[in-house]
Amino acid sequence: MGFFKSLKEGLKKTRDGILGQIDALFKRFTKIDEELFEELEELLIAGDVGMLTAEKICDTLRDKVKSTGTKDPQEVRDLLVETIAELLEGDMEMHLDTKPSVILVIGVNGVGKTTTIGKLCAKYRKEGKKCVIAAADTFRAAAIEQLEVWAERAKCDIVKHTEGSDPAAVVFDGISAAKARKADILICDTAGRLHNKKHLMDELAKINRVIDREAPDCDREVLLVLDATTGQNAINQARAFKDAAGLTGIVLTKLDGTARGGVVLAIKEELGVPVKFIGVGEKIEDLQPFNPKAFAAALFENADKVGDFDIKMFEDEEEVQE
């Protein structure tokens, strides 16, 4: 299945939920007035877009309607898709040009960190890059064993210590191994005990100091993994990690299992941290690099163009590649 088809299928619950009601809203109104914008704002908030983001979207739409002279409510729908894509734009690229580069993966337990690491390894190995995993979540029972399974699947080396070891020491050995084995990327797992926040943040700071000292010139990505099914709680988690960990990007998992896909907008707008990957299924290829225009189009039925992004051309290219 191609990228866009997989994305559209993964966002079905979101599309059928609140966003389906937005489609119905535009069909119900015969003219563009303030009542339409007020109802749209309420639906966006109900869809976990967040109040501040919903207000910004509606204010932008009002300006676009005025500047374009739009009269048909159905055309406002197209402007909405375009506005969503614009809000989601940012630095989605992974900056991994040095050898080795480091990816630090953080997040609370249960959000899909281990699976994300395995899928990242598989993705980069497919691109011809050599990865090493540092199993630095040394506190959660079975965390190391689960990573070993993924390392074997993705055919990646893994550096581990015994359960309860110092996580920073594991990262130190991981950096040494990545250099010695001429790996392209070192992916570091970390603990996720948010209930003991101060200790966890101190631990992350210690890991970052080790990377600063042992790999000062290496490119570094700090990815926070969030579970989309938790909605606004995912944003609260992101706030807790943002300042302490120096986040460079978000990985939003389990989008296929929730109607709360609008939380992507809230995360980007309220935190100013770009979404770099999204998970729309359980298969390895279902962890996808984030594309704002494709995401916005997939949120709405029959959206075929977002600005200069032509969905039909995109799908045709996928069919050729497949």
N, C-alpha and C positions, 0 to 999 in steps of 0.2 A: 504494500500500500504506500502511495506517495506521501510526501511530507504534508501537503495541504489537506488531503483527504483524511489522513490520520488525525490532524489537528482538528478538523471540522467534526469528526466522529467523537474525539475526546472531549469536545466542548458541548456535546449534545444536551447534557443535563442543564448546563447554564443557559443554552439557547432556548430550551423548552420551558425554562422557569420564568424568572422575572423578565428576561430580555424578550421572551415570546409575548409578554404583556405589553412591552414597548412597541413591538410591531403592531399589535392590535390597537394601541393608542393612536398611532399615526393614521391607521385606517378609519378610526372612529371619528376623528376630527375633520371637518370640512374647511376650516380656516385656521390660520396661525394666530393664536392669541396668547395672552398671559396664562390662561387656564391650562393650555397645552404644556407650557413650560413648567408650571407648578406640578402637574401630574407626572411629567417626565422626571423631574427632580426627585419626587417621592419614590418612583419606581427604581431609580438608580441607587438611592440610599438603601432601599429594601434589598437590592441586589449586591450588597456589600461593597459598593463603589466608595462609600464614605461620604459624609455630609459636605466636607470642604471640596472634595473632588467633584461631587454632583453639582454643587453651586458653580464651580469653575466651568464645567462642561456646558451648563445651561447659559451662563453668561457669554461664553464663546459662541454658542449657537445663536443667541439673540443678535450678536454683532454680525455674524455671517449672514443671517437672514436679512438683516438691514442692508449690508453692503452688496449682497447679490440680488436683492429685490425678489427673493423667493416668496411665492404665494401658496404653493401646494404643500400641505403637511407631509406628503410622501417624500418630497424632496428634502425635507428637514431630516428625515431618516438617513439619507445619503450623507448629509452634512454631519450627522452624529457619528457615523462610522468613520468619516474622515477625521473628525475632532478627536475621537478615541485613539486613532493611530498616531496623531500628532502628539498627544499627551504622553504616549508610551515611548516615543523616540528618546534615544540616549546612547550612551556608549555600551552597546551590547556585545562588542567584540571581546574575546579572551586574549589578553596580551601575554603571550608565552613565547617570546622570541629568543630568550637566552637558553643555554644548555648547561645545567638543567634549569627549568622554571619550576616554581612551587605553587601548588594549589592547596590552600588550607580550607578544609570543609568543616563548617561548624553548624550547630543547631541542637535543639532539645531532643531528647530520646523519643523515638517513635515517628519522626517526621519523614524518614526514608533516607537518612545519611548514608548508611552502608550500601543500599541499593544504588544510590546516586553515584557513589565512588566507583562501584563496579561498572556502571553504565558509562561513566566518563572514561574509565580505562579502556573499555571495549571501543568506544568512539575514537579515541586517540590512537589506539593500536591499529584500527582500520585505516587510519590516515598515515600509517607507517611510522608512528612515533613509539619510542620505548618508554614505558611507565614503571615507576617503583611506588609501592604503597607503604606508608608508615602507619602502623596500627597504633596510634597514640591515644585511642580511647581504651585505657587500661583498667577502667573501673567497672564498666558495665559487663555483667556476666554474659559470656558467649560472644562479645563484640569481636574479639580477635579471631575466633573460629569462623564467624560469619564472613569476615573479610577474607580469610584464607580461601573460603569456597569461591568468592567472587574473583580473587586473584588467580585461582586455577582456571576458572571459566574464561577470564579475559587474557590468560597467559601472560600475567605480569608478576614481577618479583614482589615479595612482601618482606618488610623488616618489622620484627615484633620482639617484644620482651614478655616476661611473665605478667600475669594479671596482678594489678596493684602497683606496677612499676611507675617510675616518674615519666609522665608523658613527654616532657621536654627532652629527656634522654633518648626516647624513641625517635623523636624528630631529628636530634643530633645525629644518631646513627643512620637515619634515613637519608639525610643530606650527604653524609660520607659515602653511603652505598650508591646513591644516584650519581655522584661524581666519579666514583671508581668504576661503575658499570656503564658510564657514558650514556646515562638515561636522558631523555628529553624532558620528562616531567616527573616530579615527585608529588604525589597526592597524599596529604596528611589527614587522617581521621582525628577527631577530637571528642572529648567527653561532652555530654549534654545534660548536666544536672542543674537545670535552671533554679530549682528550689534552694540551692545553696549558691546563690548568684555571685556573691563576692569572691568565694573560693574559685568558682569556675572562671570568672573574669581575670582573676590573678593568674590562674593557670594558663589562660590564653595569652596574657601579656608575657608570661615567661617563655612560652613557645615562640612568640614573635621576636623576643630578644635573641633567642637561639638562632633563628633564621637571619636576623639582622647581622649577627656576629659571624655565622658560618657560611652564609650565602648572601653577602651584602649587595652584590651586583646582579643577583638573579631577579628576573621578573616574578612578581607574586600576585596571585589572585586569592582573595578571601571571600569564599562563597558561603552564604547563609542558606541552609535548606529549610524551607517552610512547607507545611502541610496546608494545601488550599482548602481542605474540608473544614478547617478551624475558623475560616472567615476572618473577622476582625481581630481575633486572638493572635493570628499570625502577625499582624502589624504590631501588636504589643510585644511579641517576642523579638521582632526585628528592632524595635526601639531599644530593648534591653541589651542587644548585642552591638548595635551600630557604633556607639562611641568607643566601647572597650576594644572592639576587634578590628576597626578600620575596614569595614566592608567595602568590597569592590563590586559585588553583584549578588543577586538572589537566584536561587533555584527553587521554583515553585512546583511541588509534586502533587500527585493525585487530583489533577484538574478533571480527569475523566470521571471521578467519583463524587462530584459535587455540583450543585447549581450556583455555587458562589464564585464563579470565575471572575466576577467583577472586582474581586479583591486585588487582582493584578494592578488595576488602575489606582486603587488606594495606596498600595505599597509604593508604586513609582512616584505618585504625586506628593504623598505626605512625608515620605522618607528621603526622596531624592536619590534613591539607590536603584540602578537599572536591573531589570530582570534579564538574566543571561540565558537561562535554560528553563524549560517547562516540561513536566512529566504528564503525558496524556494516555498512559497505559502501562502495563507491566512488562512488555517486551523490551529488550535492550534498545531497539531503535526508537522507542517511544519517549526517550529523553531527547528533546529537540532544542536546538539553538532558537532563541526567541526572536521572532520577526513581528514587529508591531503591526504592520499593514496586513499580514496574513492573519494575525490574531484577531484584529478588528473585523476583518471580513468574515472570519469563521464564526464570530459571535452572532451574526445575523443571517437568516435564511435569505438566499437569492442575492446577497451582496456580490457583485461581480467586478467592482472596480473601487479602489481607494486611491484617490489622486491619480498618480501616474502608475499605480500598481494594478495591472490587469490580471485578475484571477485566472481567466481562461488561458492566457498565454503561459502563466505559471504552471497550471495543470498540464498543458501540452508538453512543456519542458520535462516535467516529471515522468510522463508516459514514455518519452524518448529515452530518458535515463534508465527506466525500469526495463 
